[in-house]
Amino acid sequence: MHDTEQMGTMPIPKLLTKLAVPAVIAQVVSLLYNIVDRIYIGHIPKIGAAALTGAGLFMPLLVFIQACAALACSGGAPMASIALGKKQVSEAEGFLGCSTALILLLSVILTPVFYLFAPGLLTFFGASSKTLPYALTYSRIYILGTVFVMIAVGLNLFISAQGFAKTAMLSTVIGAVINIVLDPIMIFAMHMGVAGAAVATDISQAVSALWILRFLLGRKPPVRLKKQALRLSKDVTAKVLALGVSTFIMMATESLLSICFNHSLARYGGDIAVGAMTIITSLNNLVVLPLQGLMQGGSPIISYNFGAGRGDRVIAAFKAMLLSALVFGLAFWGLSRLAPTVLAGIFTDDGPLIAYTARCMKVYFAVIFTLAFQMTCQNSFVALGQARTSLFLACLRKLILLIPLILILPRVMAARPVFAVFLAEPLSDLTAAAITTAVFFKKIRPILNQSR
C-alpha cells in the first residue's frame, strides 16, 4: 500500500507513531544545528561566554527567516494533503509549485536586506560593544545561506505531508550530521571561532536543501515539483498565504519575542541576563521542536482524513497527538525542576552564569507542559484549513499576552524586574492554553460537519 493511502486506512496510533517518530527525530536533530553551535561556541577558551551571547543575539533574525519559510509552505503543505485526500493530485502539485516560488522570491529579498542592516538590528536586539563583533560575524555568514535554510525548513513539509516521514527525517539528519562533524573542525582545528560555526551550518543546510529538491523532483512522491507549477497564480497564492500566515505569525512573533526579552533583560540585568536567556531559549527549543515534530507527523493525518470526510479519524488523531504532547511536556517540566543547573551546564562552564540561569529557568518553565494544549489545538486548526481561527490563536499567546506582559510586569514589579520578565512566560502560557482549548472544543464539530 502506498504511504499516502495509509493515512486513510492504518489505525491511528500506529499511523501517528509511523509519521510522528521520524518527524520528532528530525526536529530534535535540527535543534542540533543551533545547540551544537552554541555548545562549542560557549566553550571557546577565554571568549566563550561573550561569544555565546553574541551568537544568541542572531536568534531573532534566524527565527524570522524560518518564519518566512513557514509562510510559504506551512499553508501549502496541508492544502496539498487535503487535495490528496480528495484524489486531486494536480491541484496538490500547484500548491507545491507556488510555495517553492514564494521561497525563492523571499530569499532574494531577505538576504541583502538582513546582511546590510545586521549591525543596527543586532545592536537593537541587545548587543553590547563586547558581544557585537561575535554577533555580527556569525550573523552575516549565516545570512548568506538564507535560501538553503528556507528550502530545508519549508519544502520538507511537503515530504511529510505525503506520508514520507522517514525521508523527511533523513533530510534533516543528513545536514545535522554534517554540521556536527564540521563544527569542531572549523571552530577549533581551523581556528575560525564563531565564523567557523556559521560556515559549518551554511554547508549543512545546503546539503539538506539539495537532498529535498532531489526527492521532490524524482518519481517516488505522488506530488512532485514540476516546472509548469512553479508560479504565483493569484488564487493558489492567496490560499497558501491565508493559511500559512498563522504559522508565520507564531514563528515571527518568536523573533519579536526574542527582541523584547533581550532588550528588557539587557536593560534590567545586563549581559548575564541576556546570556541566561540564550541558554533558556535553547532549552525551550528542546520542548518546542519535538512537539512541532509531533504536530508535523500528526497534521497530515488530520488534513488527509478531513479531505476524505473521515471525521472520526480526525478526532482520534487529535486525541493521540494531545496525549503524546502532554506526556512529553510533563517530563521536561519535571526535569527543569529537578536539575536546572545540569541543564544550564551543558552550554557553559561559567559558574555564575550557570547559577543565574538555573534560578531564571524555574520561573520561565513553571507551566511549560501547557504548551501541549496550545500547540495541538492551534496546529489542528491549520491542518483543517481554518485560516481565520488559526490566525487568531497564533496571535494570542505572544502578541496579545506575552509581549505586553514582558513590557508591563517589570514596571509593576519594579523591585524585581528580571524576575518579572521571566514570569511573563508562564502567565501567558497558562492563559493561552485555556483559551485555545476552549475554542477548539467549541468549533471542532461544526468544522467536521462541513466535510461530510
Helices and strands as residue ranges (DSSP letters): G 5-8, H 12-42, H 48-56, H 59-73, H 76-85, H 89-125, H 132-143, H 146-154, H 156-161, H 165-184, I 185-189, H 194-217, G 227-229, H 234-268, H 271-307, H 311-338, H 340-345, H 351-364, G 368-370, H 371-383, H 387-395, I 396-402, H 403-412, H 417-450
